Structure formats: C-alpha cells, structure tokens
Amino acid sequence: MSEVLSIKSGTLISAEKINGTEVYNMAGEQLGSIEDIVIDKVSGRAIYAVMSFGGLLGIGEKQYPLPWSVLNYDPIKAGYVVNLDKKDLIDAPSFHHSADFQWTSEYGRQLDRHYHAPSFWA
C-alpha cells in the first residue's frame, strides 16, 4: 500500500485531494465535482480537470473536461470557481463515463476554443 503524500504548502496539493473537490459558478451554484486531472507527462503541468455533472445518483452523469486555466481556487468555498452557468454546460464538450473515449489533439483544441482558454495544443 502506498503512502499518502503530505504537502505543507499553501499552493501545492496532491491530485488525490483535488478529486472530489466541488466546482461552482460565479453565482455560487454548485456545478459538479472534479473527478480526474489530465496532466502533461512531459512538463508535469495540469492541463485539464474533468468535472462530473448531471444525472441522478450517478446515473446519466457526464464528464466535462475544463481547461485548468479556467479554474480559480476559492479558499472560502474550498472549491474551484468557473465563469460558467449550468446552461453553458449543455453545449460544452463532454463524454459519458462508460464511453470508450479517445483523447485527441483536435478534441483538446475544441475544448480550449469552447472555453476561450489558451491552448496547450498550439
């Protein structure tokens, strides 16, 4: 069994602790929670956070990859805030948890364009 990483920094956090963190919009509404993080294996930078949203009791829930740059950590909420409304997620790129999903550079560019985020794929 592996040991849990203990980090004593105000800005560093292990991925294990980010998973499950709530995501809110600017109005304070909960949109979902972070389910996974996509990291560039060369630079080590977090590029996307995968947020789960929708469904009922986990059924029909979709995953919405968000460019890491659109997330702002709010220590008061102990969660991330994004400038999105729930209705904005209807047209946002997503995938079903059960789907055999293939991440491609074109999919990444589509995400970055949708969220007006600087592209990792440029």
N, C-alpha and C positions, 0 to 999 in steps of 0.2 A: 504494500500500500504506500502511495507517495505522500510526502509531507505537504501540507498546505503552505504556500508561500506567504510569508508575513512581511509586508512592506510598511515602513514607518515614514511615509512622505505625504504631504498634502496634495500632491498631484498625480502620484503613481498609484495604480490599482491593478490587481491581478484580474485576468479575464474571468476567472471563476466568480468573482464578486460582482462583475458587471452583469452577467447573465441573471435575468430576473428583475433587473432594475426597471422601474416604471418610466414610461415616456409620456410627456404631457405636451399639449399645445400651449400657445401663448395665453389662452383664456383659462388655463389651469385644468382643462379636461384631460382625463387620462385617455391616451390613445391606445396603449398596449404596453408590452414589456420587451426588453431586449432578450432575445433567445440565443443569439450567437454573434460572433465577431469575425469578420473576414480581414485577415492580416496579410500584407505583402511579405512573402517569405524571404525576400532579398533585403529589403530595408528594415523590416520588423515593424513597420507602421500599421496602425489600424486604418483600414480604408473604408469599410462598411460595417454598420451594425444591422443585424437582422432583427426586425421588430415583429412580434406576433400581434395580430389584430383581428377582431371579428369572431364570428362563430358563437356557439353557445356551449359552455362546458368543454371547450377544446374541440368541438365538432364543427367543421367548416372553417376553422381558423386558417388564415393565410399568413404568409411571411412577406414582409415588406423590407427589402434592403434599403437602408438610408445611408447616404454618404456621411462618413464620420464628421466631416466639416459642417454639417447642418445641425449637429447635436451640440447643445450647450448645457453643461452640468449646472444644476441649481442645488447648492448645498442645503437650502431650507427645505426643498421638496425631497432631497436625497434621491433625485432622479434627473433625467435629461429633458430639456425643453426644446421643441422644434417649432418653427413658424409654419404650421400646417393645421388645417381643420380636418375633422373626421371626413367631411365630404371630399376633401382633396385626395384622400387615400383611395377613393373609388376608382379613379383613373390612373393611380400610381402603379408602376411596375411591381408585380408581386408573383408569388408562386405558391402552390399548395404544398404543405409539408410532406404529403405522401407522393407527390410527383417526382419523377426521375429527372431532376433539374440539372442542367449543364450550364455552368457559369462561363460566359464568353466575353471577350473584349467588347463586342458590339452591345451585349446586354449591359455591361458596365458603363459604356458611353451613353446608352439610353437612360440609365439611372441618373447619371450626372447631368444630362440635359434636362431631364424632368425636374430635378431639384435645383437647377441653376447653380450647380456646385462645380468647383474646379475639378477637372477630370484627371484621374490617376492615369488614364489610358492615352493621354495626349502625346 
